[in-house]
Amino acid sequence: MNPYIVLLKPRVIWLLILASAAGYIYAAPQIEWNKLASLLLAAALSIGGSAAFNHYWERDIDALMARTAKRPLPAGLVPPSNALMYSLALSAAGIAAGFYLLGPLPGLFVALGWFFYAVVYTMWLKRRTWLNILGGGFAGNATFLGGYALAKGTVDLPALLISFAIYLWIPSHIWALAYRYRHDYRKAGIPMLPALIDERKAVVIISVLNILSAAYILLLYFIFGSGAAGFVLVLAGVAATVATSLYALRKTTDEAMWKMYKTSSPILALFLIALMLH
């Protein structure tokens, strides 16, 4: 894959772009395809720009970790100055498109999504505290709220409650991945929760949070969703998440935690798709 595409973290950002689309499609009385296209453009540029900036800012610690050592900057495939200019250009274009094409309120959420990931998480918190995920997680809320605001012209309580499905999913997902690579994080000096506490405690916290996140998603669908197809999608995701989380709690092995991570990863995407079928 082209290294400049890799800088965008395509395997990660598609879910946040989907959240923007879900917010719009869920709230819109009728889909206006030009608005949806503009939303996806602004989201892709701003989220991709923040991801590229993350690559630039963390190039030193990426070089210390086996999981990230082959990324474009530590591998020498992209000069740091190029990565910085690339990330800032994409970010500026995405935020400008958000305000110009979508309007003030959706544009604000596009900007906030970028800010919480690129600044709050990447620059301020990642190297300082295990609360980094909890601070940066609001970027997920912002992606959904931007799409919702584009459709309704406002943000209400249902929008906020639904957006927290993303926020609650993020820590258990990221910490489950960090648990597998906890030795890497310790080596790089990054205070991810699984690298700081007893392994048994980490398994319990991550697994329980995973179950609570799944329960919250199911509750949200009962309140704000509708339709059998969507319910089947959500129920499948919830069942897989709860089953593998309980398995991880019982076994407390690396293999069980990785199985939980892989099996529970799709639940948020299934929930967002279910909302779009509403």
C-alpha positions in Angstrom: 0.0 0.0 0.0 1.2 3.5 -0.8 2.8 4.9 2.4 0.8 8.1 2.1 -2.4 6.1 2.2 -1.0 4.2 5.2 -0.6 7.5 7.0 -4.4 7.9 6.9 -4.9 4.7 8.9 -7.6 3.4 6.6 -8.3 0.4 8.7 -9.2 2.7 11.6 -10.8 5.8 10.2 -13.5 4.0 8.1 -15.4 3.4 11.3 -15.4 7.0 12.3 -16.5 8.0 8.8 -19.3 5.4 9.1 -20.3 7.1 12.4 -20.7 10.4 10.6 -22.8 8.8 7.9 -24.9 7.0 10.5 -25.6 10.2 12.4 -26.8 11.9 9.2 -28.8 9.0 7.8 -30.4 8.2 11.2 -31.6 11.8 11.8 -32.5 12.9 8.3 -36.2 12.8 7.3 -35.0 12.3 3.7 -31.4 11.6 2.5 -30.0 14.4 0.4 -27.1 12.7 -1.3 -25.2 15.9 -2.0 -25.2 16.6 1.7 -24.1 13.1 2.6 -21.3 13.3 0.0 -20.1 16.6 1.4 -20.2 15.1 5.0 -18.2 12.1 3.9 -15.6 14.3 2.2 -15.1 16.6 5.2 -15.0 13.6 7.5 -12.5 11.6 5.4 -10.2 14.6 5.1 -10.3 15.8 8.7 -10.1 12.3 10.2 -7.4 11.2 7.8 -5.5 14.4 8.5 -5.6 13.8 12.2 -4.4 10.2 11.7 -1.5 11.4 9.6 -0.6 13.9 12.2 -0.6 11.1 14.8 1.9 9.2 12.7 4.1 12.3 12.6 3.9 13.2 16.3 4.5 9.6 17.5 7.2 8.6 15.0 9.8 8.3 17.8 7.7 5.9 20.0 6.5 4.0 16.9 10.1 3.2 16.2 10.4 1.5 19.6 7.4 -0.8 19.3 7.4 -4.0 17.2 3.8 -3.4 16.2 4.5 0.0 14.8 8.1 -0.1 13.7 7.2 -0.7 10.1 5.0 2.3 9.8 6.0 4.8 7.1 7.9 7.3 9.2 10.0 4.9 11.4 10.6 2.8 8.3 12.0 5.8 6.4 9.4 5.7 3.7 8.1 9.2 4.2 10.2 12.2 5.4 8.8 13.7 8.7 8.5 17.2 7.0 6.4 15.7 4.2 4.1 13.8 6.7 3.6 17.0 8.7 2.7 19.1 5.7 0.5 16.3 4.4 -1.4 16.0 7.7 -1.9 19.7 8.1 -3.1 20.2 4.5 -5.6 17.4 4.8 -6.8 18.6 8.2 -7.2 22.2 7.1 -9.1 21.1 3.9 -11.4 18.8 6.0 -12.2 21.4 8.6 -12.7 24.1 5.9 -15.0 21.8 4.0 -16.9 21.1 7.2 -17.7 24.8 7.8 -18.2 25.7 4.1 -20.1 22.7 2.8 -22.0 21.6 6.0 -22.5 24.8 8.0 -21.4 26.1 11.4 -22.7 23.4 13.7 -21.6 20.4 11.7 -18.4 22.2 10.9 -17.8 22.7 14.6 -18.1 19.0 15.2 -15.7 18.2 12.4 -13.2 20.5 14.0 -13.8 19.1 17.5 -13.3 15.6 16.2 -9.9 16.6 14.8 -9.0 18.5 18.0 -9.8 15.7 20.4 -7.7 13.1 18.5 -4.8 15.2 17.2 -4.4 17.6 20.1 -6.1 16.2 23.3 -5.1 12.5 22.7 -2.0 12.6 20.6 -0.2 15.8 21.9 -1.5 16.3 25.4 -2.5 12.9 27.0 -1.0 9.9 25.1 2.5 10.1 26.8 1.3 11.5 30.1 -1.6 9.5 31.6 -3.6 6.3 31.2 -6.6 8.7 30.8 -5.5 9.4 27.3 -8.2 7.2 25.7 -10.9 8.7 27.9 -9.9 12.2 26.8 -9.4 11.4 23.2 -12.5 9.3 22.9 -14.7 12.3 22.5 -13.5 12.4 18.9 -15.8 9.5 18.4 -18.8 11.4 19.8 -18.0 14.3 17.5 -18.1 12.3 14.3 -21.7 11.0 15.0 -22.9 14.4 16.2 -21.6 16.1 13.1 -23.7 14.0 10.9 -26.7 14.3 13.2 -26.4 18.1 13.3 -26.2 18.2 9.5 -29.6 16.4 9.3 -31.4 18.1 12.1 -29.7 21.5 12.5 -29.3 20.8 16.2 -28.1 18.3 18.7 -30.5 16.8 21.2 -30.5 14.3 24.1 -31.0 11.3 21.9 -28.0 12.3 19.7 -25.8 12.7 22.8 -26.9 9.4 24.2 -26.3 7.5 21.0 -22.9 9.1 20.5 -21.8 7.7 23.8 -22.1 4.2 22.3 -18.9 5.1 20.4 -17.3 6.7 23.4 -17.8 3.6 25.6 -16.7 1.2 22.9 -13.4 2.9 22.3 -11.6 2.3 25.7 -12.4 -1.5 25.9 -11.4 -1.9 22.2 -8.1 0.1 22.5 -7.2 -1.4 25.9 -7.8 -4.9 24.6 -5.3 -4.3 21.8 -2.9 -2.6 24.2 -3.1 -5.6 26.5 -1.7 -7.8 23.7 1.1 -5.4 23.2 1.5 -4.3 26.8 5.2 -5.1 26.8 5.7 -2.8 23.8 4.0 0.0 25.5 6.1 -0.5 28.6 9.2 -0.4 26.5 8.1 2.8 24.8 7.1 4.4 28.1 3.5 4.9 27.0 1.1 4.8 30.0 -1.7 2.6 28.5 -3.7 1.1 31.3 -2.9 -2.6 30.6 0.8 -1.7 30.7 0.5 -0.1 34.2 -1.6 -2.5 36.3 -1.6 -6.1 37.3 -2.6 -8.3 34.3 -5.5 -10.0 36.1 -6.9 -6.5 37.0 -6.5 -5.4 33.4 -8.4 -8.4 32.1 -11.3 -7.8 34.5 -11.5 -4.1 33.7 -11.4 -4.5 30.0 -13.8 -7.5 29.9 -16.3 -5.8 32.2 -16.2 -2.6 30.3 -16.7 -4.5 27.1 -19.8 -6.1 28.5 -21.1 -2.8 29.7 -20.5 -1.2 26.3 -22.4 -4.0 24.6 -25.3 -3.7 27.1 -25.5 0.0 26.5 -25.6 -0.5 22.7 -28.4 -3.0 23.1 -30.3 -0.6 25.4 -29.9 2.3 22.9 -31.3 0.1 20.1 -34.4 -0.8 22.2 -35.0 2.9 22.9 -34.0 4.6 19.6 -33.8 1.9 17.0 -36.5 -0.1 15.1 -36.8 -2.9 12.7 -36.1 -6.6 12.9 -33.0 -6.5 10.6 -31.3 -3.9 12.7 -32.1 -5.8 15.9 -30.6 -9.0 14.5 -27.4 -7.2 13.7 -27.1 -5.6 17.1 -28.1 -8.8 18.9 -25.4 -10.7 17.0 -22.8 -8.2 17.9 -23.8 -8.1 21.6 -24.0 -11.8 21.9 -20.5 -12.3 20.5 -19.1 -9.5 22.6 -20.6 -10.8 25.9 -19.7 -14.4 25.2 -16.0 -13.7 24.4 -15.7 -11.2 27.3 -17.0 -13.8 29.7 -14.6 -16.3 28.2 -11.7 -13.9 28.7 -12.8 -13.3 32.3 -12.7 -17.0 32.9 -9.5 -17.9 31.1 -7.5 -14.7 31.7 -5.0 -15.7 28.9 -3.5 -13.7 26.1 -5.3 -15.9 23.6 -8.7 -15.4 25.3 -8.2 -11.6 25.3 -7.2 -11.5 21.7 -10.3 -13.6 20.8 -12.4 -11.1 22.7 -10.8 -8.2 20.9 -11.3 -9.7 17.4 -14.8 -11.0 18.1 -16.2 -7.8 19.7 -14.6 -5.4 17.3 -17.5 -5.4 14.8 -20.2 -4.6 17.4 -20.0 -0.8 16.9 -20.1 -1.1 13.1 -23.2 -3.4 13.4 -24.9 -0.9 15.6 -24.2 2.0 13.3 -25.5 0.0 10.3 -28.6 -0.9 12.3 -29.2 2.8 13.0 -29.0 3.5 9.3 -31.7 0.9 8.7 -34.0 2.7 11.1 
